[in-house]
Amino acid sequence: MHIPDGFLDAKTVVATGALATGGLGFALRQVGARLPRRRVPLMGLAAAFVFAAQMLNFPVAGGTSGHLVGGVLTAVLLGPSAAVVVLSAVLIVQCFLFADGGVLALGANIFNMAIVNSVAGYGIYRAVRRLFGGLRGLVLASAFAAWCATVLAAVCCTGQLASSGTVAWVVAFPAMANVHMLIGLGEALITALVIAGVARARPELVEEGAPPRVGERYVEFAGFGVLVALGLALLVAPHASSLPDGLEKVAAALGFEHKAAQPLVAAPFGDYHLPGVKSAVWATAWAGAIGTVVVFALAWLLARSLVPKSRDDAAPPRR
């Protein structure tokens, strides 16, 4: 769903850029005011996992692929504001290091995948969670919210394309909605599996009222989690589906793929390849590993700079 440059006109670029800047700024303030210091390493872990997971395109019907967005998954674990920051860090690194999403379209991509996906999805999660308790309710609410959030982000993307005159709303809406309803099923499944696993290993991260572990700062947990993310990037990502994603497929089907412009900024690892590495498999693997480390460091250092050292570990968690 990463929008390239050329698909959006100037007014849409400016409007989405302003919305993304305001939303990200508010999220940064909320993280600085509310995130417990001990959870700072989890910001880096979430960014690393989401980045690696977004490289794992899975096939869906009609010769299309999809990948995890991760907004709801991150919001359930760390809260919506932290999710906005984490997803924004991932999107910024993808844009400037890998030419995945346009520079001018970065505001739109942050608005759709970091803000709408995370915040609207978290709102749906909270609403469903009130109806269903226990572990099953947690997993059900997470999965349903992840599916809804994927479709909502796709609808926002469609509106931006329509407002830019790239494609008519009446044509693009059913195409984008239908394919992302299918992609959303994969998002829901991955989100449910990860949330269920975390609930078993670290219930205090997902269960309301669960007492925090005394002295737990999650450094060890984050370290092992990053190793898992690196394993995904190195060993699985090179073998992910090469089919076009939902937006690429719709652009080709509706005849506006030619509007995609060349990147404004030369990305050192464009298309997730590493210069000088002849093997396409290893080039993708090492580029993904580098990206995983970079987003981990960016999100962790950003959270560390935002959260005061004096913050009591018992400070109000993510909400």
C-alpha positions as CSV (number, residue, x, y, z in Angstrom):
1,M,0.0,0.0,0.0
2,H,3.1,2.2,-0.2
3,I,2.1,5.1,-2.6
4,P,4.9,6.1,-5.0
5,D,5.6,9.6,-6.1
6,G,3.5,10.6,-9.1
7,F,0.2,9.1,-7.9
8,L,-0.8,12.2,-5.8
9,D,-1.2,15.8,-6.9
10,A,0.3,18.8,-5.0
11,K,-2.8,19.7,-3.0
12,T,-3.1,16.1,-1.7
13,V,0.6,15.9,-0.9
14,V,0.4,19.1,1.1
15,A,-2.8,18.1,2.9
16,T,-1.6,14.6,3.9
17,G,1.8,15.9,4.8
18,A,0.2,18.4,7.2
19,L,-2.1,15.8,8.7
20,A,0.8,13.3,9.1
21,T,3.1,16.0,10.7
22,G,0.4,17.0,13.2
23,G,-0.5,13.4,14.0
24,L,3.1,12.3,14.4
25,G,3.9,15.3,16.5
26,F,1.0,14.6,18.9
27,A,2.1,10.9,19.1
28,L,5.6,11.9,20.0
29,R,4.3,14.1,22.8
30,Q,2.1,11.3,24.1
31,V,4.9,8.8,24.1
32,G,7.2,11.2,26.0
33,A,4.4,11.8,28.5
34,R,3.1,8.3,29.1
35,L,5.4,5.5,28.0
36,P,7.0,3.8,31.0
37,R,10.8,3.9,30.8
38,R,11.1,0.2,31.1
39,R,9.2,-0.3,27.8
40,V,11.5,1.8,25.7
41,P,13.3,-1.3,24.3
42,L,10.0,-2.6,23.1
43,M,9.7,0.4,20.8
44,G,12.8,-0.8,19.0
45,L,11.6,-4.4,19.0
46,A,8.3,-3.4,17.5
47,A,9.9,-1.4,14.7
48,A,12.3,-4.2,13.9
49,F,9.6,-6.8,13.8
50,V,7.2,-4.7,11.7
51,F,9.9,-3.8,9.2
52,A,11.0,-7.4,8.8
53,A,7.4,-8.7,8.6
54,Q,6.5,-6.1,5.9
55,M,9.1,-7.7,3.7
56,L,7.2,-11.0,3.9
57,N,4.7,-10.7,1.1
58,F,2.2,-13.5,1.0
59,P,0.1,-14.4,-2.1
60,V,-3.6,-13.8,-2.2
61,A,-6.2,-14.4,-4.9
62,G,-5.9,-13.0,-8.4
63,G,-2.1,-12.9,-8.7
64,T,-1.8,-10.3,-5.9
65,S,0.3,-10.3,-2.7
66,G,0.0,-8.6,0.6
67,H,2.1,-7.9,3.7
68,L,1.6,-7.1,7.3
69,V,1.0,-3.4,8.1
70,G,1.4,-3.9,11.9
71,G,-0.4,-0.9,13.3
72,V,-3.0,-2.7,15.3
73,L,-0.4,-5.3,16.5
74,T,1.9,-2.5,17.8
75,A,-1.0,-0.5,19.3
76,V,-2.3,-3.5,21.3
77,L,1.2,-4.0,22.7
78,L,2.3,-0.4,23.3
79,G,-0.6,1.9,22.7
80,P,-1.8,3.9,19.7
81,S,0.6,6.8,20.1
82,A,3.6,4.4,20.3
83,A,2.3,2.6,17.3
84,V,2.1,5.8,15.2
85,V,5.8,6.5,16.1
86,V,6.9,3.0,15.4
87,L,5.2,2.8,12.0
88,S,6.4,6.2,11.0
89,A,10.0,5.2,11.8
90,V,9.5,2.1,9.6
91,L,8.0,4.1,6.7
92,I,10.7,6.8,6.9
93,V,13.5,4.2,6.7
94,Q,11.7,2.3,3.9
95,C,11.3,5.5,1.9
96,F,14.8,7.0,2.2
97,L,16.9,3.8,2.3
98,F,14.8,1.4,0.1
99,A,12.7,3.7,-2.2
100,D,9.7,1.9,-0.9
101,G,7.1,4.7,-1.1
102,G,7.6,8.1,-2.5
103,V,9.3,11.0,-0.7
104,L,6.5,13.4,-1.6
105,A,3.9,10.7,-0.8
106,L,5.5,10.0,2.6
107,G,2.9,12.1,4.4
108,A,0.1,10.1,2.8
109,N,1.8,6.8,3.6
110,I,2.3,7.8,7.3
111,F,-1.3,9.0,7.5
112,N,-2.7,5.8,6.0
113,M,-0.5,3.1,7.5
114,A,0.8,4.8,10.7
115,I,-2.1,7.0,11.9
116,V,-5.3,5.6,10.4
117,N,-4.2,1.9,10.6
118,S,-3.0,2.2,14.2
119,V,-5.4,4.7,15.8
120,A,-8.6,3.7,14.1
121,G,-7.7,0.0,14.4
122,Y,-7.0,0.5,18.1
123,G,-10.4,2.1,18.6
124,I,-12.1,-0.9,17.0
125,Y,-10.0,-3.2,19.2
126,R,-11.1,-1.4,22.3
127,A,-14.7,-1.5,21.3
128,V,-14.7,-5.2,20.6
129,R,-12.6,-6.0,23.7
130,R,-15.4,-4.6,25.9
131,L,-17.7,-7.2,24.5
132,F,-15.4,-10.3,24.8
133,G,-13.2,-11.1,27.7
134,G,-10.3,-13.5,28.3
135,L,-7.6,-14.6,25.9
136,R,-10.1,-15.5,23.2
137,G,-11.6,-12.1,23.4
138,L,-8.2,-10.5,23.2
139,V,-7.2,-12.5,20.1
140,L,-10.6,-12.0,18.5
141,A,-10.6,-8.2,19.0
142,S,-7.0,-7.9,17.8
143,A,-7.7,-9.9,14.6
144,F,-11.0,-8.2,13.8
145,A,-9.4,-4.7,14.4
146,A,-6.4,-5.6,12.2
147,W,-8.7,-6.6,9.3
148,C,-10.8,-3.5,9.6
149,A,-7.7,-1.3,9.9
150,T,-6.2,-2.7,6.7
151,V,-9.4,-2.0,4.8
152,L,-9.7,1.5,6.3
153,A,-6.2,2.4,5.3
154,A,-6.9,1.2,1.8
155,V,-10.0,3.3,1.6
156,C,-8.0,6.4,2.7
157,C,-5.5,5.6,0.0
158,T,-8.3,5.4,-2.6
159,G,-9.7,8.8,-1.5
160,Q,-6.2,10.3,-2.0
161,L,-5.9,8.8,-5.5
162,A,-9.4,10.1,-6.4
163,S,-8.8,13.6,-5.0
164,S,-5.6,13.7,-7.1
165,G,-7.5,12.9,-10.3
166,T,-5.4,9.7,-10.7
167,V,-8.4,7.4,-10.9
168,A,-12.1,7.8,-10.4
169,W,-13.5,6.9,-6.9
170,V,-16.3,4.8,-8.3
171,V,-13.8,2.6,-10.1
172,A,-11.0,2.5,-7.6
173,F,-13.0,2.0,-4.4
174,P,-14.4,-1.5,-5.2
175,A,-11.0,-2.6,-6.6
176,M,-9.0,-1.4,-3.6
177,A,-11.5,-2.5,-1.0
178,N,-12.0,-6.0,-2.4
179,V,-8.3,-6.8,-2.7
180,H,-7.5,-5.4,0.8
181,M,-10.4,-7.3,2.3
182,L,-8.4,-10.4,1.3
183,I,-5.0,-9.0,2.4
184,G,-6.7,-8.0,5.7
185,L,-7.3,-11.7,6.4
186,G,-3.5,-12.3,6.4
187,E,-3.0,-9.2,8.6
188,A,-5.7,-10.6,11.0
189,L,-4.1,-14.0,11.2
190,I,-0.6,-12.7,11.8
191,T,-1.8,-10.3,14.4
192,A,-3.8,-12.9,16.2
193,L,-0.9,-15.4,16.3
194,V,1.6,-12.8,17.6
195,I,-0.8,-11.4,20.2
196,A,-1.6,-15.0,21.4
197,G,2.1,-15.7,21.7
198,V,2.9,-12.5,23.6
199,A,-0.1,-13.1,25.9
200,R,1.4,-16.5,26.9
201,A,4.9,-15.2,27.4
202,R,4.3,-11.6,28.7
203,P,0.7,-11.3,29.7
204,E,1.4,-7.9,31.3
205,L,1.9,-6.4,27.9
206,V,-1.6,-7.2,26.6
207,E,-3.9,-7.8,29.6
208,E,-5.5,-5.0,31.5
209,G,-4.6,-4.9,35.1
210,A,-1.8,-7.5,34.9
211,P,0.9,-6.5,37.3
212,P,4.3,-5.6,35.8
213,R,7.2,-7.9,36.6
214,V,9.4,-6.3,39.3
215,G,12.5,-4.8,37.8
216,E,11.5,-6.0,34.3
217,R,13.0,-3.6,31.6
218,Y,12.5,-5.9,28.6
219,V,16.0,-5.6,27.4
220,E,16.5,-9.3,27.2
221,F,13.1,-9.8,25.6
222,A,13.8,-7.1,23.1
223,G,17.2,-8.6,22.3
224,F,15.8,-12.0,21.5
225,G,12.9,-10.4,19.6
226,V,15.3,-8.5,17.3
227,L,17.1,-11.8,16.6
228,V,13.8,-13.3,15.4
229,A,13.2,-10.2,13.2
230,L,16.7,-10.6,11.8
231,G,16.1,-14.2,11.1
232,L,12.9,-13.3,9.2
233,A,14.8,-10.7,7.1
234,L,17.8,-12.9,6.4
235,L,16.1,-16.3,5.9
236,V,12.5,-15.8,4.9
237,A,12.2,-12.4,3.2
238,P,14.3,-13.3,0.1
239,H,11.8,-16.1,-0.6
240,A,8.6,-14.0,-0.1
241,S,6.0,-13.7,-2.9
242,S,7.1,-11.5,-5.8
243,L,3.5,-10.9,-6.9
244,P,2.4,-7.2,-7.0
245,D,0.8,-5.9,-3.9
246,G,-2.7,-4.6,-3.7
247,L,-2.0,-1.0,-4.8
248,E,0.3,-2.2,-7.6
249,K,-2.2,-4.7,-8.9
250,V,-5.0,-2.1,-8.9
251,A,-2.8,0.4,-10.6
252,A,-2.0,-2.0,-13.4
253,A,-5.6,-3.2,-13.7
254,L,-7.0,0.4,-13.9
255,G,-4.2,1.7,-16.1
256,F,-2.5,4.3,-13.9
257,E,0.7,2.5,-13.0
258,H,2.6,4.6,-15.6
259,K,2.1,7.7,-13.4
260,A,4.6,6.4,-10.8
261,A,7.6,8.7,-10.9
262,Q,11.3,7.9,-10.4
263,P,12.4,8.4,-6.7
264,L,13.4,12.0,-5.9
265,V,16.2,10.8,-3.7
266,A,18.6,8.0,-4.6
267,A,18.1,5.2,-2.1
268,P,21.2,3.3,-1.2
269,F,19.3,0.0,-1.1
270,G,16.7,0.5,-3.7
271,D,14.2,-2.4,-4.1
272,Y,15.8,-4.0,-1.1
273,H,19.1,-4.9,-2.9
274,L,22.6,-4.5,-1.7
275,P,25.1,-2.9,-4.1
276,G,28.0,-5.2,-4.9
277,V,26.2,-8.4,-4.0
278,K,25.6,-10.5,-7.1
279,S,23.2,-13.0,-5.6
280,A,19.6,-11.5,-5.6
281,V,18.7,-13.7,-2.6
282,W,21.7,-12.6,-0.5
283,A,21.3,-9.0,-1.6
284,T,17.7,-8.9,-0.4
285,A,18.6,-10.7,2.8
286,W,21.4,-8.4,3.8
287,A,19.5,-5.3,2.8
288,G,16.6,-6.5,5.0
289,A,19.0,-7.2,7.9
290,I,20.5,-3.7,7.6
291,G,17.0,-2.1,7.5
292,T,15.9,-4.2,10.6
293,V,18.9,-2.9,12.6
294,V,18.4,0.7,11.4
295,V,14.7,0.9,12.4
296,F,15.4,-0.8,15.7
297,A,18.0,1.8,16.5
298,L,15.9,4.7,15.3
299,A,12.8,3.8,17.2
300,W,14.7,2.8,20.4
301,L,16.9,5.9,20.4
302,L,13.9,8.1,19.7
303,A,11.8,6.6,22.5
304,R,14.8,6.8,24.9
305,S,15.2,10.5,24.1
306,L,11.6,11.2,24.6
307,V,11.0,9.3,27.9
308,P,12.5,11.0,30.9
309,K,15.0,9.0,32.9
310,S,13.1,9.9,36.1
311,R,9.9,8.4,34.8
312,D,8.5,6.0,37.4
313,D,8.2,2.5,36.1
314,A,4.7,2.5,37.6
315,A,3.7,5.4,35.4
316,P,0.4,5.0,33.5
317,P,1.0,2.5,30.7
318,R,0.3,3.2,27.0
319,R,-3.3,4.4,27.4
